Amino acid sequence: MSATSAQIGLSSPAREGGELRPRGFGRPERLDLPLETLPAVGPSLARKLRALGLLTIRDLLFRRPRRYESAADKVAISQLWSGEEVAISGVVQSVRLRRPRRRLSILTARIADSTGSISANWFNQPWLADKLTPGVEIRLRGRLSPHGFEVRSYDLGEARATADYAPVYRASEQVPSTRVRELVRAALELHVHDVLDPLPAVVHHPIRRDALSAIHFPSDPSEAELARQRLAFDELVSLQLAVLRSRVEGEPGRPLPAPGELVARYREALPFELTEHQERALAEIDRDLERAGPMQRLLQGDVGSGKTVVALYALLRAVEAGRQGALMVPTETLAEQHFLTVEGICAGLGVRVLLLTGSGGTKRSRDEIASGAAQIVVGTHALIQRDVVFADLGVAVVDEQHRFGVEQRQALSELRPHVLHMTATPIPRTLALTVFGELDVTEIEKPPASRKPVVTAWVGAERSSDAYARLCVHLDAGRQAYVVCPLIEVSERRLARAAEAEAERLRRAELAGYRVGLLHGRLKAAERREVMRAFSEHELDVLVATTVIEVGVDVPNATIMIVQEADRFGLAQLHQLRGRVGRGAEQSYCLLISRPKLELTDAAQARLEALVETTDGFELAERDLDLRGEGQLLGTRQSGFGDLRFTRLRTDRELLERARDLASELVEQEGPWQDEADAILAGADLANLA
């Protein structure tokens, strides 16, 4: 076994008679019992727990604590001081319940130890009066105040709620964290032996059930962290095993011959030198295409880094081998933009390019694809409809691939082409390794040297007139501009300006006298093409648009962008929008207009500050991970990736690499990991995580 088998924490598996203890006894099916099977859970509490996403014993055992209580000094009552949280123990001497006003009750108990006594106060917990009878021993945790000891938690008997490092869970008003904690304790006592360990017995990791006990009730923070690492390792190996199996189970692909005359002419026709990163990407693609297995590569790069040049090279490699290339994109607007770019270059190379979208597909188009007359086809998911048959699809490029559903991607994989997945939304390197474990990853980290970083400024709504004055300076100099609005129709529920209303307002106000166009997703295909043609040929000065311009739009003469209600956009989306300017040699600007700072959340302010501070998409991707967390980044909560409860992608890179190595070792073995991988593949859209 490789180094991946090294122990990562807690104790080694217990031994009996010199042999490793069996890694699984008990009845794992009992973990799927409803919570009503616990003695303390009735129908009413079960309903409240369902609102927290807790339905089964498994849900409860694998509910990760949000945090742990800090350690608190235990002091004698006579030694109490103001400020710090401490723990005291004593005996109840007397109890008094007061109701000074409606909806407020104050329970005061006199607590004494051998050094003195003090009044302890509970707010709005009148039922405690029946428990705190004179003579009862009690342990309290809280702070000294001018009115006595303000109780934060208490225990009658064994120290649990008041213990150091007691777990704190996501809870609700109906089910407080303390109640969740006691239910977890009960579930552990009754069912921890039903937790099987899927790791092979020869892999010396701590036992899974021990890790579960320690994650909920650790003796110190280091034990909690070691337990988290073990449970995260389970998650990561399962995920990596699932994606690696999906790759192994594929049919062998057909290699392409070495690069020839067509791609040589293509490179000569480019009006610029390729960057070092682009050259490296081409070399990696060439190696992939020469192998027997089909290429599965993720090409990610920042906006404006030159991914399209690399993608077209891959498509032309298929064409010169006598096969076809396909470029699949998520929207008709993006398909039309790519078609205009690709067709303009390929016409000079004698390569026939066809556009196929849901609204533009014809029988003639399908016949050209089936006969092979269409050598490169650019389109939306219409490319993989049942009535579209390729003569011989050699290479497929999937742009903004995270926007496609798993069924669409599976339909493409059935054609068995070499596939280049492309994204202009930089994915943190750790996340890319996790989510796209079945893909080789190529990064184009830097744009061409001739492009200057976009200067970004955050402008409050009260200074929006200054922003438009700056925009008009660019227009008067012969440049063009974008104005981005979040919505395309007025909504009472949201304050974001509608693009339609905003375009009309701008024509009458700040941009009176300029040629203002409008682009949004509800325009018909012919109308969109006409608007983009007019803007590209400078028949329009300003394009007011929704986020349909987020990717694919390339007008080098556009040098300034205003984003209205910028605080309502996500960080990655703002970066993509900003990428529509700065595509020429001129200095470009992006002005982010937001609501007043006092009305913004901390997260919204952090997003806008990040955009101002850097134009590096990879750095922004890491910041996005910090701001949003693993469960929400890139929409993954909806796709199943949020089920990584214990993994911290920002810090678990070494653990992730170990998991990937171990998954590679196990991929052809039978055993519990196969069942777990099957469950992941069935329950999570692994191909649609971005």
Order of alpha helices (4+ residues) and beta strands (2+ residues): beta-beta-alpha-alpha-beta-beta-beta-beta-beta-beta-beta-alpha-alpha-alpha-alpha-alpha-beta-alpha-beta-alpha-beta-alpha-beta-beta-alpha-beta-alpha-beta-beta-alpha-beta-alpha-beta-alpha-beta-beta-alpha-beta-alpha-alpha-alpha-alpha
